[in-house]
Amino acid sequence: MATEVGDLLAALIAGRLSLDEVADRFRARSWPRTRRATPVTALEMADQQDPEPDVPGSVDELTSAYDRGEITREQYRVLAHAVADSINAEAARAAEGDSSE
């Protein structure tokens, strides 16, 4: 299954987009959450011992591309910061919305 993240990384790797262009696109998009909820019961804690599958269209794709050696450490660093910028901006917008109610 092709995703926007996968397509952007492929364009970067192929040289069709620059690192700055991909970073800008990463900053502009919304990122699905992949972090699990904090376990409350022993059963929930046990369930979390098994790794979750990668979430398509998430930062998991970026990390997987780095782990496979498809992007450099510097590219990963720049793109991970762009993802963080996007998530932080989205959280700030949500907090502003909560405080205006």
N, C-alpha and C positions, 0 to 999 in steps of 0.2 A: 504494500500500500504506500503510495507516494504521499508525502506531506509537504507543506510549505517549508518546514525546517529542512527536511531532506533535500528538497529542490534547491534551496538557497545554499546549502553546504556543497551540493554537487556543482553548482555554478561557481562557487569560490574555488573549489578544487580544480575545475576545468579552466579557470581563468576568465570566465564570462562576467563575473562580478568581482570587484575589489573587496578587500577585507573591510574597508570603511563602509562600502555600500551594504554589505551583509550586516554589519553591526548596526547601521541605521535602521534596516528592516527589522532586526531583532528588537531594537528599542521601541519600535512602533507597534509591535504585535502584542497580543495578550497571550500569556503562557498558562497552560493548564497546571494545576497543582499536582505534584507527585508524592509529596510527603504524607506519610501515614499519620493518622490520629494517635495521640499518646494512649497506650494501652491502659485500661483500668483494671481488668481482671487478669488472672493467671492465664486463662484461655486465650484472651486477646494477645497477651505477651508471647505465648507459644506460637500463635498464628503468625506473628510478625518475624519469627525466626527464618521463615522461608522468604527468599528474595521475590519481590514483585517483578512482573515482566515490565519491560520498558513501555512507557506511555508514548504512543505516536504523537508527533507534533509538540513534544515537550523538550525540556532541557536534556532529557535522557538521550535524545538523538545526538545532541552536541557532544555529550560525554562519550557516547559510543564511537563517534567519528574520531575523537582524540585517542581513545583506547585502541582503536584499530590502526592508528598511525596515519590516518587520512588527512589530518590537519596538524599543524605544529603546535608546540606549547604556547608560543606567542599568539597564534590565531585563536587558540582555545581561551587564553586569558582575556583577549580583547572581546571575544564573543560572550564569554561568561559574564563579564562586566556589563555588556549591553543587555543581557537577559536580566541581571540584577537591577539595572536602571529601570527597565520596563516594569518589573514586579514592584519596585519601590514606588514608582509613579502611580501605578494602579492602586496600591495600598493607600497612598496619600489622597488620591481622588475619593476612595471609599471612605476614608476617615473624614474628609471634608463634607461628604454627603451625610454621614452619620451625625456630625456636629451641627448641621443646618436644620435638622428636623426638630 
